[in-house]
Amino acid sequence: MISFFEHFFEIQKAVHQKIFSWIPFSSGDLFYIALGISLVYLLAGCFSRKKRKRSLLSLLVLINILYFTYQVFWGMLYFQTPVIKKLPTQKEPTVARARLLALHYLNRCKETRRLVKEDKNGIFVITDLETVEQEILLQQNRLPEYISGKDAPEINSFKPSLFGKVMNFTGILGYYNPFTAESQFNPQLPNTLIPFTLAHESSHQLGFAREQEANFIGYLIGMGSENPELRYSTEYFTLKSLLNFIADKDPEFVKHVLSNYSLPMKKDRAYEKVFILRHRGWLDDFFGFTNNLFLKSNQQEGSVTYSYFIDLLLNYDKG
């Protein structure tokens, strides 16, 4: 049954990318805006005696159509065979192994950081985002067959979100629209976050629904690349994920690694922290809570823990 939805997704993705990819702005965001207006209108009608029955009926029909379409286009992919079961080994992650990999990626980050450009304040900047996007699409075709096996048509359907300013306050870096097969990202993010966010969202475009599996596929895409901007963003994400995994088990080690960041890496980290603190508030808490519920309702860990990505990483990386 799940294989049917996997094949259907490939057809739906191909059709939707051909329809929407050439449009220079996010069609999916316009769809969400129109949908939001429609829902508010119908909800308001539910409080009117004359319109109540019709509005309530229309609201229920709309919600059911959306839910059914979402499940057919995307929701059933959460029940695919987990990537962890495709790996040769399936061992529990250990702190000792995570520490070794953290030091490995610290050194890689230092080396790759020397190859990228920075602004007048010494902060990493992307020089050509379209080149990064094309590199991600190219690397999709080079993923290990035993892990992916997905169709990668190399159609560029990355779109800056129309909700960028709002996204700054939500903690959301990007999202995939299953109704248009577009991958939206927040263009106002610190540049260290953007390339890996694109790689992550491109993994959803391939058909990997689970968030941490999309992180892992994004990791494979970035680590296989010769583009230093994409590789640095990926290595930096991987290092941070490992340190987050280790933090409550060996905080002294994490402090040691952070103190050994190169000066440019420390500037990048400081800029990220300022960005996050500047936009922290109730909206961030609200979206964190709702995202946590969404993940758990779709057979995933909550948003707080990223241990599944670490499981995948440690079982795959033999370095």
N, C-alpha and C positions, 0 to 999 in steps of 0.2 A: 504493500500500500504506500509506504513512504517513498519508494523508488518512483512511483507514479507522480507524486508531487515534485520530486527532484527533477524529473524530465519535464514536467509542466512548467516548473520555474525557469528552465533554460529557454523554453519557447517564449514564455511571457517576458523574460528579461530581454531577449533579442528583439522582440517587437517593440517593447517600451523604450529601449535605448535608441532604436532607429527613429522613433516618433519624437522623443523629447531631448535627445543629446545635442541636437544642433541649435536648440533655443539657448540664447546666451545667459538667461537668468533661470532661476529655479521654478519650474512649472509646478513641482510638488508643493512648494511653499504657497503659491497662489491657490492651489487646491485646498490646502489646509486653512488658508484665510477665508475662502468661500465656504468651506465646511463649518468653520467657527461661526461665521455670520449666520448661516442657516440654522445651526443648533441654538444660537441665542434667540433667533426669531421664533423658532418653534417652541422653545422653553417659555418665552414671553407669552406666546399664544395660549399656553396651558393655564395661564392665570386669567384668561378672558372667558367669560361664560359662553359667548357666542362661538369662539374659536377652539374651545378646550378639547372637544372630542376629536375634531379634525387635526388639530395640532399634535395631540397626544398620539394619535394613530400614525401620523406622518413621522413623528419623532421615533416611534418604535420601529417603523419600517426602515427608516434611514439607518438607525443603529444596527439593525439586523443585517442589512445589506452590507454595511461597512465591515461588520464583524466577519461575515461569511467571506467577503472578498479578501480581507486581511488574512484569514486562515488559509485560504486557497493559494494566495499569492506568496505568503511568507510564513505564517504561523506553524504550518506543518513541518517546516524545515528544522524546527527545534528538536524534532524527534529523529533526526538523522543519526547514523552511527557516530558516536563521539570520536573525535580525532585521537584521543588518548589510546583508544583501542586499536588504532592503526599503526601505532609506534611499536618497534621491536621489543622494547622493555616497558614495563609499567610498575616502576618502583616508587615507593613513597619518597618525597623530597626530604633531604636532610639539611640542617643548618650548615654543616661542614662543607657540603657540596655547594650550597648557595654562596658561602663565603668565598670559596675558590673562584666561582664564576663572577662574583661581584668584583674581585680584584682583576680578573681577566678583562671584564668590560670597562672597568675604570681605565686601564691602560689603552684599550681600544679607543675609548672616548677621547683621551688625551691626544692620541695620534691623529684621529680624524678631525678633531677640532682645529688643528693647525692648518687643515686643507680648505676650510670654509672662510667666507667673508664675514666681516663684522662692521657695525656702524661706528660713528665717531665716539660712541661711549663704550666701545669694545663688546657690544652685544651681537650675538649671531644673527645674521640676516640671510634670507633666501634671495638669490640673485635672479633666478628664473624659475618661477613656480610651474610654468607649463612644461618645462624640461623634466621637473620632478614628477609631474603627473604622467608624462609619457613613459618615463622610466618605470613607474609603478605598473603601468599596463603591460610593458614589456616583460617585467619580472613575473607577472601572473602566469605567463606561459612557461616559465622555467621552474615552477614549483614541483616538488617531487610527486610523481604520478601516484604513488601509494598513499599520499596524504590528501591530495586535491582531486585530480581527475575531472575538474570542473572546466566548462567551456569559457575561455578567455578571449572575447572578440576584439579586444584592444580598442573599444569605442570609448572616447573620453566623455564621461558624463559626470564629472566633478563640477559642483556648482557652489559658489559662495552663498551662504544662507542669507535670506532677506531679513532674518531675525538676529543678525549678528550682535547688535547692541544689547538686545535682551539676553542673548546667550551668554554674554559676559558675566551676567549675574546668576546664571543657572548651574554653572559647572559643566555644562554640556559642550563638548568640543566639536562634535559632528553627529550626523545621523543619516541613516539610509531610508529613503522613501520607497516602500514596497509597491506603491501605486504607480510610480513613474520610473522606477529603477535608477533614480538619481542619488548621488552621494553628496550631501551638503556638509559644509564645514564652516567654522567661524573664522573669517579672514582677519579678525582683529586679535587673534591669539598671539602670544609670543611665538616667534618663528621656530623656536625649538620644538614646539608641539605640532606644527602644521604638517610637515611631511609624514610623520608617523600616523597622524590622524587620518590623512588621505589613504595611507596604506591600509589602515584598519577598516575604513569605510569601503575601500575597494574589495576587501575580503567579504564584506556583506554582499557586494555586487556579484561576487563569484557564487554566493549561495551558502556561506557559512553564517548561520544565524546567531549562534551562541557568542556572547560578547568576548569571552576569554579565548575562544577558538579564533575569533576574528583578530584578536591581539596577536595570537601565535602565528597566524598566516601573514599578518602584517609584518611580524618579526622576520619571517622567512623571506618576504619580499624585500625588506630593507637590508637585511644582512647579505643578500645575494647581489646587491647592487654595487656598481662602481661609482655611482653618483654620491659625492661626499656629503651633500646636504641631507639626502634621504638616509644615508648610512649613519650619520651623526645623530640625527633625530631618533633613529631606531635604537642605536646603541645606548643613547641617553635614557630613553624610555625603559629599556631592559635593565640598565643599571639601577634606576629608581625603583623599578618593580622588585628587584632582588633585595634592595635595601629596605623596602617596606616590609618584605617577607621576614627579614632578619631582625627588624627594629625592636620588637618586643621580646625577642629571645636573646639578642646580644647587642644591646644599645651602644656599648663601648666600641664595638667593631664598626658600627655605622658611623659614629663620630669620627673614628680614625679614617674611614674612607672619605667622608665629606671634607675633612681637613686636608686630604691629599688630592682633592680636585685641583686641576690646573687653574691659574688665575682667570683665563677666559671662561672656563666652566663655572667657576664661582660667580662670575658676573652674570652668566646666563641663568644660573639658579636664583640669584638675588632678584633678577628682573622678573622671573616667573613668580616668586613669592610676593613681590610687590603687586603684580597684576592680580593674583588671587586674593590678597588681603583687601585690595582696593574695591573688589567687586563682591566681597562676601556679604551675605545678608539673608533675610528671610526667604527670598526667592531661591537662593542656593539650597537652603535647608529643605524647602518644599519640593524642589525637583529631585534632590537627593533621596527624599522619602518615597516619592512616587516612582522613581527609577528603581529603587530597591524592591518595591512591590511588583513592578513589571518584570524584573529579572526572575524573582522567585516564582511568579505565576507562569513563567515560560521555561521551567525545568533548569534554572540556573542558580548560581550562588547570588547572594545579594551584592549590592554595589560596593560594600565596604571591603570585602575580601577578594583578593586577586590570586588566591592560591592555585586555582586550576591552571592559570597561565604558567605559574612556576612549575607545576607538575609537568606540563607539556615541555617547557623549556629544559628542565633538568633531565627528562627522559630522552629528549632529542639531542641536546648538545653533549657531545662526547669530548669536548675540549678540556 
